[in-house]
Amino acid sequence: MRAQMKILLLVTCSLVPSAFLGVAQAADQPPVRITVISDQDDDIYDARSGRGGVDATRMAVEDFGGTVLGRPIVVDALNDHNKPAEAPGLAKQAYDAGADLLMDVQNAPIALAISKVATERHKLAISTGSASPALTRGECSRYFYHYSFDLTAIETATADYLATQGKRWVFIADDSGFGRAGLATMTPKITAHGGEVVKTFLTPPTEDGYAAVIEEARGLKPDVVAVINAGAKDDAVVSAVTKAKLSATTTTALLYLSDVDRVKEGYAGLVATVPWYWNLDPAARVWADRFAAKHDGLRPTAAQAADYSATTQWLIAVRTAGTTDADAVVRTLDGHKFNDMFAHGGEFRASDHMVVHDLYVAKVTAPAELLEPHAWYRILASVPAATAFPAGTECKMAQ
């Protein structure tokens, strides 16, 4: 009996170091690291995502439980100052520090630059704020996903909806690739519905701003005035058109909740397509309430909601794949279909790495008619994912 007890004691003691060794090895594993790269300079781009996007990413990690594959999840943040020249260096810095995923990545030149670094490093990146169609066409990459929206999807959905409401269109657009691309995307949709573009203004503002352009547009009696500009210039032109009170519907290429929060009356009555709205449905509202509770009542933008959604879907894929290896995670994500607080009819489209989902045509409410703070949109129509995101043919996805 004593001999049996001695043997049992020896076996038990021999197992103890192994058990502690297992714990030590788990503790020594590096964290799963997500780095958010965005503009955090207290400007219009910071308001569109920025620091709120970092917070939304951290909310996703917290809701996921804070760990995956037995490893803690860490969210870092880097400020790109909205400067494309800084983007490649920041991406390399993040990957060198152990980032498994780069998130947010607003602004088309920044997204394109980071996509190249991701491809070189065979690491993943997801953009939730860039509008460039090139990311899923000629510049597509196995290691880069385009989440939320692109310019082609937004402009196509807007033109399809408004062309059924009015036949005579006037464009006021940047004399740039951005402005000309919008005109090229929307015109075929307008003509397909029996409408016409009666005038296009591609000139920059003169000393009196846009007054002369707007007065000429008034004389053309348009049904729709489409403003295709970017950033603060879009605010100025849309506001000028709205203030002129033309008997026409105003639309724009890209509508951001944070811009309406800033400009308010200048966007009243405008109709455009958006990827998400915080008061869209109960699931969106519940999440938006949680976000607002941590942000002085400020409601989340579409990009911030997309940061939360994309982070969650990536973590699910990591858990399913059993690894953070980019190639294994891509195999899990490609073709993955999902619905969450952001995406209805969501799918990681394998052919070009566009993350598709339903879009929404919204009308901006006048400040005097707001039912509650930040409730700027009234949803007019839903656009199914299959219609909203037509696949291009330029993407040659490397395997």
C-alpha positions, 0 to 999 in steps of 0.5 A, spaced: 500 500 500 505 504 501 509 502 495 502 504 491 502 511 495 509 512 493 508 511 486 502 515 486 505 521 489 511 521 484 506 521 478 502 527 481 509 531 483 511 529 476 505 532 473 505 539 477 511 542 473 507 540 466 501 543 468 504 550 470 508 550 464 502 550 460 499 556 464 506 559 463 506 558 455 499 561 455 501 567 459 507 568 454 503 568 448 503 575 444 496 578 444 492 578 438 493 585 436 489 590 432 491 597 429 486 602 427 489 607 423 485 614 422 485 621 422 484 623 429 486 631 429 479 633 431 477 635 424 471 633 419 475 626 418 476 625 425 468 626 426 467 621 421 470 615 424 477 617 428 477 616 435 470 614 435 472 609 430 477 606 435 472 606 441 468 602 436 473 597 435 474 597 442 467 596 444 467 590 439 473 587 442 470 588 449 463 584 447 467 579 444 470 577 451 477 580 450 480 574 448 481 569 442 484 563 441 486 564 449 490 570 447 488 577 449 486 582 444 489 589 444 487 595 440 492 600 438 491 607 434 495 611 430 494 618 427 495 618 419 493 626 420 489 624 413 496 625 409 497 619 404 504 620 405 504 617 412 500 611 411 505 606 408 510 608 414 504 607 419 502 600 416 509 598 416 510 600 423 504 597 426 505 590 422 512 590 425 509 591 432 505 585 431 499 587 428 494 582 425 489 586 422 489 594 420 482 597 421 478 603 419 483 606 414 479 612 411 481 616 405 482 613 398 489 614 397 491 612 404 487 606 403 490 604 396 497 605 400 496 601 406 493 595 401 500 595 398 503 594 404 498 589 407 499 585 400 507 585 401 507 583 408 501 578 407 497 581 413 490 583 413 487 590 412 480 592 412 477 599 410 471 602 413 471 609 410 474 609 403 470 610 397 475 608 392 472 603 387 479 601 385 480 597 392 475 592 389 477 593 382 484 594 378 487 595 385 484 589 389 488 585 393 487 578 397 489 581 403 485 587 403 477 588 404 473 594 403 467 594 408 461 599 408 461 602 401 464 605 395 463 611 390 460 606 385 455 603 389 452 609 393 452 614 386 448 608 382 443 607 388 442 614 388 441 615 381 437 609 380 432 612 386 432 619 384 431 618 376 424 616 377 423 622 381 425 627 376 428 627 369 432 634 368 438 634 372 444 639 373 451 637 376 455 641 380 462 637 380 469 638 382 473 639 376 477 632 378 477 625 377 472 625 383 467 629 380 468 626 373 467 619 375 461 621 379 458 624 373 460 618 369 457 613 374 450 617 374 449 619 367 447 612 364 442 611 370 439 617 369 438 616 361 436 609 362 430 612 366 428 617 361 432 623 364 437 627 361 443 631 364 441 638 362 448 642 364 454 640 368 458 645 371 465 643 372 468 650 374 471 652 381 468 657 385 469 665 383 470 670 387 462 670 389 462 663 390 457 659 387 452 664 386 453 665 378 453 658 377 446 657 382 443 662 378 444 659 372 442 652 374 435 656 377 434 658 370 434 651 367 429 649 371 432 642 374 428 637 378 435 634 381 441 638 382 447 633 384 453 636 387 459 631 386 465 634 391 469 632 397 470 634 404 469 641 406 468 643 399 461 639 399 459 642 405 460 649 402 456 647 395 451 643 398 449 649 403 449 654 397 444 650 393 440 649 399 440 656 401 438 658 394 431 654 395 431 652 388 425 648 386 429 641 385 431 636 390 439 636 392 443 630 392 450 629 393 455 623 392 457 622 399 453 623 405 456 623 412 452 624 419 457 627 422 457 633 416 450 634 417 451 634 425 456 640 423 453 644 418 445 642 420 441 647 416 445 646 410 443 639 408 436 640 410 432 636 404 438 633 401 437 626 398 442 621 398 444 613 399 448 611 406 451 605 408 447 605 415 444 609 420 444 609 427 436 609 428 435 604 422 432 598 426 432 596 433 439 592 433 442 599 430 438 603 435 441 599 441 448 599 439 447 606 438 445 607 445 451 604 448 455 608 443 452 614 445 452 613 453 460 613 452 460 619 447 456 625 451 450 623 447 453 623 440 450 618 435 455 613 431 457 614 424 456 609 419 464 608 419 464 607 426 459 602 426 462 598 420 469 598 425 465 595 430 462 590 425 468 588 421 472 587 428 467 582 430 467 579 423 474 578 423 475 575 430 469 570 429 473 568 423 480 568 427 476 563 432 473 559 426 480 558 423 484 557 429 489 562 427 491 569 426 494 567 419 492 572 414 491 566 409 487 562 413 483 567 415 481 569 408 479 562 406 474 563 412 472 570 410 471 569 403 464 567 402 462 568 409 455 571 409 452 574 416 447 579 419 449 584 424 447 591 427 451 594 421 450 589 415 443 586 412 445 581 407 452 582 408 457 577 405 465 577 404 465 577 396 470 572 395 471 575 387 473 582 389 473 582 397 468 587 397 463 586 403 456 587 400 450 589 404 444 593 403 444 600 402 439 606 404 436 612 401 435 617 406 432 624 406 436 629 411 431 632 416 431 640 417 433 642 424 426 644 426 423 638 425 428 633 429 424 628 433 431 628 437 438 630 437 442 627 431 436 624 428 437 627 421 435 621 416 428 619 414 429 612 410 426 613 403 428 606 400 432 600 401 437 597 396 438 590 396 446 588 397 445 584 390 443 591 386 447 595 391 454 592 389 455 590 382 461 586 381 466 589 376 471 585 372 477 588 373 479 585 379 484 579 378 485 576 385 491 573 386 491 566 390 
